[in-house]
Amino acid sequence: MASIFSTRRLLVVTSALAVSWACSNGGATPPAPAAATTAQTQTARPPQPSGPTRTEHDLLGDKQIPADAYYGVQTARALENFQISGIPISHYPGFIEAWAIVKLAAARANTDVGAMKKETLDAIEKAADALRRGQYHDQFQVDWYQGGAGTSTNMNANEVMANIALELTGHKKGDYQIVEPHDHLNMSQSTNDSYPTAIKVALILRNDKLVAELSQLAASFRAKGDQFIDIVKMGRTELQDAVPMTIGATAIGSAINVPKGYAEKTAAHLATITGKPIVPAKDMFAATWDQQGFVVYSSALKSTAIKLSKIAGDLILLASGPRAGLAEINLPAMQPGSSIMPGKVNPVMPELVNLVMFRVMGNDYTVTLAAHSGQLQLNAYEPIEGLAMMESQHLLFTTSQAFRQKCVDGITVNEQVLEHYMETTVGIVTALNPVVGYEKATELANEAYKSGKGILQVIREKKILTEAQIKDVLDPVKLTNLDKSLYKKK
């Protein structure tokens, strides 16, 4: 078994924000639903070759494969066995690119240590280059949901790359005496190492893109903070009036069958190809079953989702109204909000953010369950971990971009509303404690609440403070204690 590769850093740098029946039941067939839908019936029907075929063979016997297909017999069996979600592994093109990189690095390493002929490497290089350019991705049809710890995905990659290599070097598909899926594409490897490595490479290659978008979103929030830094509003704790603040300052293995030196050279080639600091795992046995890298990365994605969801919820609350809510800010109107209520506009973009972030949080729990459920020296549930993390990474990127462009950049402030709240609030009574004492301040607050008056009106009526004292002691700007130097423009 070949080595498992890890990275020195597989965490998202979030500076931006702060079951199908699998075996027979004693020969009995489970009863069919009373009224199966057409879509369900079609999904359950294994694909059958139409048109010319070629014959391929595995330990289960001969099988007809579509002549124009680049996949082979083991992929065909997986297509029959795992008709589950309808989501093929090619749904995330980065995963296919990652497989091309892993297989290319392994082939180069095998050539370096004398296990592979140069002409075989040259053929595999051609196949890898084609996949990295986005060609042949439609041949990766295996469902993400599969048994076998990812073996079907690994063989899908092995078979497709072998047949691409054959065609690009003037040979026919299935002419495996020249380039063979097991002996050449899978040389010195097993699914136990190539599958998790491919997941890690896919996540690494797109992590920078996600971080860059989150950084832009953070920059948008900073820009809004700078724009609104001098606008005073009432702060709230537990949704009760608290003290003033400014709206801008608080935007919330074993190495069997592996040539000596193969692992180190493969890691070096992976690092060269990806431009990332990829190194061999220190303990190959632990790296085969240990899922901690995936758990930590998924947790970082979840942490980002929690931050974004909190921000989205705050925006929904602050924009509530427009007449019977807080209405402190305005969000860009993106679409009509009701099919029956004229003029209603909903905060659809923050709602979208919440919806997607709930999915990302759920995906993290999926990774948690899968990571702790592997037995002994292997975890068979890596496929669902890979799907969950890639979906989360993709959703975070696209949603952050939409949130920034269609919501955050267009936020405006209702200054008249904020001024009204400042005039009528009782929350600023806290500033009177040093002047009149807590008990007297409490009396004034109670009178204001009971009478429906603002605390400033009560103070003036009772002549507790002069206008000069009011301006000095209860100046909202002073009460914020804002230090603008902490919010320098970036």
C-alpha positions in Angstrom: 0.0 0.0 0.0 1.3 3.4 -0.9 1.6 6.3 1.5 -1.0 8.8 2.6 -0.1 12.4 2.1 -1.0 15.3 4.4 -0.4 19.0 4.3 1.3 21.2 6.8 -1.8 23.4 6.6 -5.2 22.2 5.7 -7.2 24.8 7.5 -9.3 27.6 6.0 -7.7 30.9 6.9 -10.9 32.7 7.7 -9.5 36.2 8.2 -12.5 37.4 6.4 -14.9 36.8 9.2 -13.4 36.6 12.1 -30.3 3.6 2.6 -30.7 1.4 -0.2 -31.1 -2.4 0.1 -27.6 -3.7 -0.2 -28.1 -7.4 0.2 -30.8 -10.0 -0.1 -33.2 -10.5 2.7 -33.2 -14.3 2.9 -34.2 -14.4 -0.7 -37.2 -12.2 -0.1 -37.7 -9.0 -2.2 -38.8 -6.0 -0.3 -42.3 -4.9 -1.4 -42.4 -2.1 -4.0 -44.0 1.2 -3.1 -47.7 1.4 -4.0 -47.1 4.2 -6.4 -43.5 4.7 -7.4 -42.7 7.8 -9.4 -41.3 7.7 -12.9 -38.1 9.4 -11.7 -37.6 6.8 -8.9 -38.2 4.0 -11.3 -35.7 5.4 -13.8 -33.1 5.9 -11.1 -33.3 2.3 -9.9 -32.8 0.9 -13.5 -29.2 0.0 -14.2 -27.7 1.6 -17.3 -27.6 -0.8 -20.3 -25.2 -0.4 -23.2 -26.8 0.7 -26.4 -24.9 0.4 -29.7 -21.5 -1.1 -30.2 -19.7 -2.6 -27.2 -16.3 -4.1 -26.3 -15.8 -7.0 -23.9 -13.9 -6.5 -20.7 -13.2 -9.0 -17.9 -12.8 -9.0 -14.1 -12.9 -11.6 -11.4 -16.7 -11.7 -11.8 -16.5 -12.5 -15.5 -17.0 -10.8 -18.8 -19.0 -7.6 -19.3 -20.1 -5.6 -22.3 -18.9 -2.0 -22.1 -20.0 0.8 -24.5 -17.4 1.0 -27.2 -17.2 4.8 -26.9 -16.8 4.7 -23.1 -13.4 5.5 -21.5 -14.4 3.8 -18.3 -14.0 0.0 -17.9 -15.6 -3.1 -16.3 -15.3 -2.1 -12.7 -16.8 1.3 -13.3 -19.6 -0.3 -15.2 -20.4 -2.6 -12.2 -20.3 0.4 -9.9 -22.8 2.2 -12.2 -25.1 -0.7 -11.8 -24.6 -1.2 -8.0 -24.7 2.4 -6.8 -27.7 4.1 -8.4 -28.2 6.2 -5.3 -28.1 10.0 -5.5 -27.7 10.8 -9.1 -24.6 13.0 -8.2 -21.6 11.8 -10.1 -18.1 12.4 -8.8 -17.6 14.8 -11.8 -20.1 17.1 -10.2 -17.1 18.8 -8.7 -14.5 19.2 -11.5 -11.8 19.9 -9.0 -12.1 16.4 -7.7 -11.3 15.0 -11.2 -8.4 17.4 -11.6 -7.1 16.1 -8.2 -7.3 12.5 -9.3 -5.3 13.4 -12.5 -2.7 15.1 -10.3 -2.5 12.1 -7.8 -2.1 9.6 -10.6 0.4 11.7 -12.4 2.5 12.2 -9.3 2.4 8.5 -8.6 3.4 7.6 -12.2 6.4 10.0 -12.0 7.5 8.6 -8.7 7.2 5.0 -10.0 9.4 6.1 -12.9 11.9 7.8 -10.6 12.4 4.6 -8.6 12.6 2.4 -11.7 9.2 0.7 -11.4 7.6 2.2 -14.5 8.8 2.6 -18.1 9.3 6.0 -19.5 6.9 5.4 -22.4 4.2 4.4 -20.0 4.7 7.6 -18.0 4.6 9.6 -21.2 1.2 8.1 -22.0 -0.1 8.8 -18.5 1.2 12.4 -18.7 -1.0 13.0 -21.8 -4.1 11.6 -20.1 -3.5 13.7 -17.0 -3.0 16.9 -19.0 -6.2 16.3 -20.9 -8.2 15.8 -17.6 -6.6 18.9 -16.1 -7.8 20.9 -19.1 -11.3 19.8 -18.4 -11.6 17.1 -21.0 -13.3 13.6 -20.5 -14.9 14.6 -17.2 -18.2 13.1 -18.4 -16.6 9.7 -18.1 -16.4 10.0 -14.3 -19.9 8.8 -13.7 -19.7 6.8 -10.5 -22.1 8.0 -7.8 -20.6 9.8 -4.8 -22.6 7.4 -2.5 -20.9 4.1 -2.8 -19.6 1.1 -0.8 -16.0 0.0 -0.8 -14.3 3.0 0.7 -13.9 4.7 -2.6 -12.6 1.8 -4.7 -15.1 2.4 -7.4 -14.0 6.0 -7.7 -10.3 5.0 -7.8 -11.0 2.4 -10.5 -13.1 5.0 -12.5 -10.0 7.2 -12.5 -7.6 4.3 -13.3 -9.8 3.0 -16.2 -10.6 6.4 -17.8 -6.9 7.5 -17.6 -5.7 4.2 -19.0 -8.1 4.4 -22.0 -7.3 8.1 -22.6 -3.6 7.3 -22.6 -4.2 4.5 -25.0 -6.1 6.6 -27.5 -3.7 9.6 -27.3 -0.8 7.2 -28.1 -2.5 5.6 -31.1 -4.0 2.6 -29.5 -7.6 1.3 -29.0 -9.6 1.5 -25.8 -9.2 -1.7 -23.8 -5.8 -2.5 -25.2 -4.5 -2.9 -21.7 -1.3 -4.7 -22.6 0.0 -1.2 -23.3 -1.4 0.8 -20.4 -3.3 -1.2 -17.8 -5.6 0.4 -15.1 -4.3 -1.8 -12.2 -0.7 -2.5 -13.2 0.1 1.0 -14.4 -2.4 3.6 -13.2 -2.7 2.0 -9.8 1.0 1.0 -9.5 2.3 1.1 -5.8 -1.1 2.4 -4.7 -4.4 1.3 -3.2 -7.6 3.1 -2.8 -6.8 3.5 0.9 -4.2 6.1 0.1 -5.1 7.5 -3.3 -8.7 8.3 -2.4 -8.0 10.5 0.7 -5.0 12.1 -1.1 -7.3 13.1 -4.0 -9.8 14.6 -1.6 -7.1 16.6 0.1 -5.6 17.8 -3.1 -9.0 18.9 -4.4 -9.7 20.9 -1.1 -6.2 22.4 -1.1 -6.4 23.6 -4.7 -9.7 25.5 -4.1 -9.1 26.7 -0.5 -7.2 29.8 -1.7 -10.1 30.7 -4.0 -12.5 30.4 -1.0 -10.2 32.4 1.3 -9.9 35.1 -1.4 -13.7 35.5 -1.7 -14.1 35.6 2.1 -11.4 38.3 2.2 -13.4 40.3 -0.3 -16.6 39.9 1.8 -14.7 41.0 4.9 -13.4 44.0 2.9 -17.0 44.9 2.0 -18.0 44.8 5.7 -15.0 47.0 6.6 -15.9 49.5 3.9 -19.5 49.7 5.3 -18.0 50.0 8.8 -15.8 53.0 7.7 -18.8 54.5 5.9 -21.1 54.4 8.9 -18.5 54.8 11.7 -19.8 58.2 12.8 -23.5 57.2 12.8 -24.7 56.6 16.4 -27.4 54.0 17.2 -28.7 52.3 20.3 -27.0 49.1 21.2 -29.1 46.2 22.4 -28.4 43.3 24.7 -30.9 40.4 24.9 -32.9 42.6 22.5 -33.3 45.3 25.2 -32.0 48.9 24.9 -28.4 49.0 26.2 -25.9 51.7 25.5 -25.1 53.7 22.4 -22.7 52.5 19.8 -21.8 53.4 16.3 -23.3 51.4 13.5 -19.9 51.0 11.7 -17.7 50.0 14.6 -19.3 46.7 15.5 -20.2 44.9 12.3 -20.9 42.0 13.7 0.2 2.0 5.7 2.4 -0.7 5.5 4.3 0.0 2.2 3.6 -3.5 0.8 4.3 -3.7 -3.0 5.8 -0.2 -2.8 9.3 0.5 -4.1 11.8 2.1 -1.7 11.6 5.9 -2.0 8.2 5.9 -3.8 6.3 7.7 -1.0 8.8 10.5 -0.6 9.1 11.1 -4.4 5.3 11.0 -4.9 4.9 13.6 -2.2 7.6 15.7 -3.8 5.9 15.5 -7.2 2.5 16.4 -5.6 4.0 19.4 -4.0 5.6 20.5 -7.3 2.5 20.0 -9.4 0.1 21.7 -6.9 2.6 24.3 -5.6 1.5 23.4 -2.1 3.6 22.1 0.8 2.5 18.5 0.6 4.6 15.9 2.6 4.3 12.2 3.4 2.4 11.3 6.6 4.8 10.4 9.4 2.8 7.3 10.4 1.4 5.5 7.4 -0.8 3.1 9.4 -2.4 6.0 11.3 -2.9 8.0 8.2 -4.9 5.2 6.6 -7.6 5.2 9.3 -7.2 8.6 11.0 -9.6 11.2 9.7 -8.5 14.1 11.8 -7.4 16.2 8.9 -10.8 16.0 7.4 -12.5 16.6 10.7 -10.4 19.8 11.4 -10.9 21.2 7.9 -14.7 20.5 8.0 -14.8 22.2 11.4 -13.1 25.3 10.0 -15.7 25.4 7.2 -18.4 25.1 9.8 -16.9 27.8 11.9 -17.0 30.1 8.9 -20.6 29.1 8.3 -21.6 30.0 11.9 -20.0 33.4 11.5 -21.8 34.1 8.2 -25.1 32.9 9.6 -24.9 35.1 12.7 -24.2 38.1 10.5 -27.1 37.2 8.1 -29.4 36.9 11.1 -28.4 40.3 12.4 -29.0 41.9 9.1 -32.4 40.4 8.8 -33.3 41.8 12.3 -31.8 45.3 11.7 -33.7 45.5 8.4 -37.0 44.3 9.8 -40.0 46.4 9.0 -40.1 48.7 7.2 -42.8 50.3 9.4 -43.3 47.7 12.2 -39.7 46.5 12.8 -36.3 48.0 13.7 -35.8 49.4 10.2 -32.3 50.7 11.1 -30.8 49.6 7.8 -31.9 49.0 4.3 -31.0 45.9 2.3 -31.0 46.0 -1.5 -34.4 44.9 -2.9 -33.7 41.9 -5.0 -37.2 40.6 -5.8 -40.9 40.9 -4.7 -41.5 39.2 -1.4 -45.1 37.9 -1.7 -47.5 36.6 -4.2 -50.4 38.1 -2.2 -49.1 41.1 -0.3 -48.4 44.1 -2.6 -45.2 46.0 -2.0 -43.6 43.4 0.3 -39.9 42.9 -0.1 -38.1 40.1 1.9 -34.4 39.9 2.9 -33.8 37.1 0.5 -30.0 37.3 0.4 -29.4 36.9 4.2 -32.1 34.2 4.2 -30.2 32.4 1.5 -27.0 32.7 3.5 -28.7 31.1 6.5 -30.2 28.3 4.4 -26.8 27.4 2.9 -24.9 27.8 6.2 -27.3 25.3 7.8 -26.3 22.9 5.1 -22.6 23.4 5.7 -23.1 22.9 9.5 -25.0 19.7 8.7 -22.2 18.5 6.4 -19.8 18.9 9.3 -21.8 16.6 11.4 -21.8 14.1 8.5 -18.0 14.3 8.5 -18.0 13.8 12.2 -20.1 10.6 12.0 -18.1 9.2 9.1 -14.8 9.9 10.8 -15.6 8.1 14.0 -17.4 5.1 12.3 -14.4 3.5 10.5 -13.3 0.1 11.9 -9.7 -0.7 12.9 -7.2 0.1 10.1 -9.5 1.6 7.5 -12.4 4.0 7.2 -14.9 3.0 4.6 -16.8 6.2 4.8 -14.4 8.6 3.2 -16.6 9.1 0.1 -19.3 10.9 2.1 -16.6 13.0 3.9 -15.3 14.1 0.5 -18.7 14.9 -0.9 -19.6 16.8 2.3 -16.5 18.9 2.4 -16.4 19.7 -1.3 -20.0 20.7 -1.3 -19.4 23.0 1.8 -16.3 24.6 0.2 -18.2 25.2 -3.1 -21.3 26.6 -1.3 -19.3 28.9 0.9 -17.6 30.4 -2.1 -20.6 30.9 -4.2 -22.8 32.1 -1.3 -20.2 34.5 0.0 -19.8 36.0 -3.4 -23.6 36.5 -3.9 -23.9 37.9 -0.3 -21.2 40.5 -0.9 -22.4 41.6 -4.4 -26.1 41.5 -3.9 -26.5 42.5 -0.3 -23.5 43.8 1.7 -22.2 46.3 -0.8 -25.6 47.9 -1.1 -26.5 48.3 2.6 -27.7 51.8 3.6 -28.6 53.3 6.9 -31.9 54.9 8.1 -30.4 57.8 10.1 -33.8 59.3 11.0 -34.9 56.0 12.5 -31.6 55.8 14.5 -32.0 59.4 15.7 -35.6 58.7 16.8 -34.5 55.7 18.8 -31.8 57.8 20.5 -34.3 60.4 21.5 -36.8 58.0 22.9 -34.6 55.3 24.4 -34.2 54.8 28.1 -31.0 52.8 27.7 -28.7 55.8 28.1 -29.8 56.2 31.7 -26.8 54.0 32.6 -24.6 57.1 32.1 -26.4 58.8 34.9 -25.2 56.4 37.6 -22.0 58.4 38.4 -24.1 61.6 38.5 -27.2 60.8 40.5 -26.6 57.3 41.7 -28.0 53.9 40.7 -31.2 54.2 42.8 -32.2 57.6 41.4 -31.3 56.5 37.8 -33.5 53.5 38.3 -36.4 55.7 39.4 -36.0 57.9 36.3 -35.9 54.8 34.1 -39.1 53.4 35.6 -40.9 56.7 35.2 -39.8 56.9 31.6 -41.0 53.3 30.9 -44.3 53.8 32.7 -45.1 57.2 31.0 -43.9 56.2 27.6 -41.5 59.1 27.5 -37.8 59.1 26.6 -35.3 59.4 29.3 -34.1 62.8 28.0 -37.7 64.1 28.2 -38.0 63.0 31.9 -34.6 64.5 32.8 -35.6 67.8 31.3 -39.0 67.9 32.9 -37.6 67.1 36.3 -34.6 69.4 35.7 -32.2 66.7 36.8 -29.5 68.1 34.4 -29.0 71.3 32.6 -28.8 71.3 28.8 -25.1 71.7 29.0 -24.8 68.7 31.4 -27.1 66.7 29.1 -24.9 67.5 26.2 -21.8 66.5 28.1 -23.0 63.5 30.1 -25.5 62.0 27.7 -23.8 62.8 24.4 -24.4 59.6 22.4 -21.1 60.0 20.5 -19.1 60.2 23.8 -21.1 57.2 25.2 -19.8 55.0 22.4 -16.2 55.4 23.6 -15.3 55.0 20.0 -11.6 54.9 19.2 -11.4 55.4 15.4 -7.8 54.4 15.3 -8.9 50.8 15.9 -10.9 50.9 12.6 -8.3 52.2 10.1 -9.3 51.8 6.5 -7.6 48.9 4.7 
